Amino acid sequence: MWPSWSGFVDQSIALRYQVEYKLSDYHGGNESGVWRPGPVVDHAGYSQQVATVLDLRRNSFYEFRVLPILRVVGQDVRGSVSPQSGPFRTKCHGE
Protein backbone atom coordinates (compact mmCIF):
# COMPACT_ATOMS: atom_id res chain seq x y z
CA MET A 1 0.00 0.00 0.00
CA TRP A 2 1.30 3.49 -0.87
CA PRO A 3 -0.10 7.03 -1.20
CA SER A 4 -1.60 8.05 -4.53
CA TRP A 5 0.31 10.35 -6.83
CA SER A 6 -0.73 13.87 -5.87
CA GLY A 7 -0.06 15.69 -9.17
CA PHE A 8 -2.87 16.75 -11.48
CA VAL A 9 -3.65 14.26 -14.22
CA ASP A 10 -5.96 15.18 -17.09
CA GLN A 11 -8.84 12.70 -17.47
CA SER A 12 -7.55 11.74 -20.95
CA ILE A 13 -4.26 10.50 -19.45
CA ALA A 14 -4.15 7.05 -17.86
CA LEU A 15 -2.17 6.75 -14.63
CA ARG A 16 -0.71 3.40 -13.59
CA TYR A 17 1.85 2.29 -11.04
CA GLN A 18 4.69 -0.21 -11.51
CA VAL A 19 5.65 -1.95 -8.27
CA GLU A 20 9.26 -3.10 -8.03
CA TYR A 21 10.72 -5.29 -5.30
CA LYS A 22 13.98 -6.88 -4.21
CA LEU A 23 15.31 -9.08 -1.48
CA SER A 24 16.58 -6.86 1.29
CA ASP A 25 20.33 -6.30 1.49
CA TYR A 26 19.96 -8.04 4.85
CA HIS A 27 20.00 -11.37 2.94
CA GLY A 28 23.22 -10.76 1.03
CA GLY A 29 23.92 -13.07 -1.91
CA ASN A 30 23.39 -12.63 -5.64
CA GLU A 31 19.69 -11.75 -5.53
CA SER A 32 19.98 -8.89 -3.04
CA GLY A 33 20.08 -5.45 -4.61
CA VAL A 34 18.40 -6.53 -7.87
CA TRP A 35 15.07 -4.75 -8.43
CA ARG A 36 12.48 -7.00 -10.07
CA PRO A 37 9.31 -5.84 -11.82
CA GLY A 38 6.14 -6.54 -9.91
CA PRO A 39 2.54 -5.86 -10.83
CA VAL A 40 1.35 -2.82 -12.77
CA VAL A 41 -1.90 -1.48 -11.35
CA ASP A 42 -4.27 1.22 -12.57
CA HIS A 43 -4.81 4.31 -10.44
CA ALA A 44 -7.83 3.52 -8.27
CA GLY A 45 -8.83 7.13 -7.55
CA TYR A 46 -8.36 6.76 -3.80
CA SER A 47 -5.83 8.37 -1.45
CA GLN A 48 -4.05 5.00 -1.10
CA GLN A 49 -3.14 2.52 -3.81
CA VAL A 50 -2.64 -1.20 -3.28
CA ALA A 51 -1.07 -4.12 -5.15
CA THR A 52 -0.30 -7.74 -4.35
CA VAL A 53 3.14 -9.11 -5.19
CA LEU A 54 3.12 -12.88 -5.72
CA ASP A 55 5.83 -15.56 -5.64
CA LEU A 56 7.86 -14.13 -2.77
CA ARG A 57 9.97 -16.53 -0.72
CA ARG A 58 8.67 -17.29 2.75
CA ASN A 59 10.62 -16.13 5.78
CA SER A 60 12.44 -13.49 3.70
CA PHE A 61 12.83 -9.73 3.90
CA TYR A 62 11.81 -7.61 0.89
CA GLU A 63 11.94 -3.92 0.02
CA PHE A 64 9.55 -2.21 -2.39
CA ARG A 65 9.33 0.95 -4.49
CA VAL A 66 6.74 2.36 -6.88
CA LEU A 67 7.10 4.03 -10.27
CA PRO A 68 4.21 6.13 -11.67
CA ILE A 69 3.50 5.66 -15.38
CA LEU A 70 1.43 8.12 -17.42
CA ARG A 71 -0.04 6.91 -20.73
CA VAL A 72 -0.06 9.97 -23.02
CA VAL A 73 -1.13 9.66 -26.68
CA GLY A 74 -0.20 5.98 -26.79
CA GLN A 75 3.21 6.47 -25.14
CA ASP A 76 4.23 5.49 -21.60
CA VAL A 77 5.97 8.28 -19.72
CA ARG A 78 7.69 7.02 -16.59
CA GLY A 79 7.94 9.25 -13.55
CA SER A 80 10.54 9.22 -10.81
CA VAL A 81 10.73 6.12 -8.68
CA SER A 82 9.66 6.47 -5.05
CA PRO A 83 12.11 6.02 -2.19
CA GLN A 84 12.40 2.37 -1.28
CA SER A 85 10.45 1.03 1.67
CA GLY A 86 11.99 -0.41 4.76
CA PRO A 87 12.24 -4.20 4.84
CA PHE A 88 9.04 -6.25 5.15
CA ARG A 89 9.17 -9.89 6.24
CA THR A 90 7.10 -12.58 4.58
CA LYS A 91 5.37 -15.28 6.65
CA CYS A 92 7.70 -17.63 8.43
CA HIS A 93 5.70 -20.81 7.74
CA GLY A 94 3.01 -22.17 5.48
CA GLU A 95 2.68 -22.20 1.72
N, C-alpha and C positions, 0 to 999 in steps of 0.2 A: 504494500500500500504506500502511496506517495501523494503529495499535494498536486493538484491540477496546475497546468501551465497557466500563468496569470496574465499573459499578454493578450491583446485583442486579436481575434481571428475572425475574418470575414466569413459569413455563412457559406460562401462558395468554395472555401478552402477546407479540406479535410485535415483534421489533426489526429495523429496517432502517436503512440509511444512504443519505442523498442526497449525492452528490458534486457539488460546484459548482466551476467553473473560470472563469478569465478570462485574457486576454492580459496579460502582465506590464506594469506601468507603464513598463518599459524601452522598450516599443514606442511609447508616446505615441499620439496619434490618438483617434478616436471610440470604438473598441472597447475600449481599455484602461480598466480600472476597472469594467467592467460584468460582474458575476457571472452566469454562465449555468448553467442546470440541466444536470447530467450524469446518469449512470445512477443508479438506485436499486437497491441490492443488499440481499439478506437477510443477516442475521447468520449467519456460517458456523460459529460455535462454536469458533473458533481464537483464538489470541492476536493474530493479525494478520488484517486484512480486506484484500480486493483488489477493484479494479474497473478496467475498461478504458474509457477515454474515447475515442470515435471522432470523426472529422471535424475533427481539429486541423490547422492549417496547418503545412506543413513549414518547417523553419528558423525557428521562432518560439519565444519564451519564454512559458510559461504558469505560473500559480500555481493552487493547488488548496486547497479546504477541504472539510470533511465535517460534515454535520448528522445527528445521530441522530434517528430517528423511531420512537416507540412506538405500536403499534396497540392501543388499549384500548377494549373494548366497541364496536367499529366506528368509533371516532374516532381520527384521527391526532393524536398529541401530539408536537410538535417540540421537541427539546432545544436547547441552546445550540450555536452553530456553533463548530467548532474554530478555532484560530489558522490563518491561511493559511500555506501552505508557502512555501519559497523558490522562486525561479524554476527551472523545468525546461525544457530545450531539446529540441524535437522534432528528428528526423533532418534533416540538411542536404540530402539528395538522395534520389531515389527517389520512389515513388508514395505 
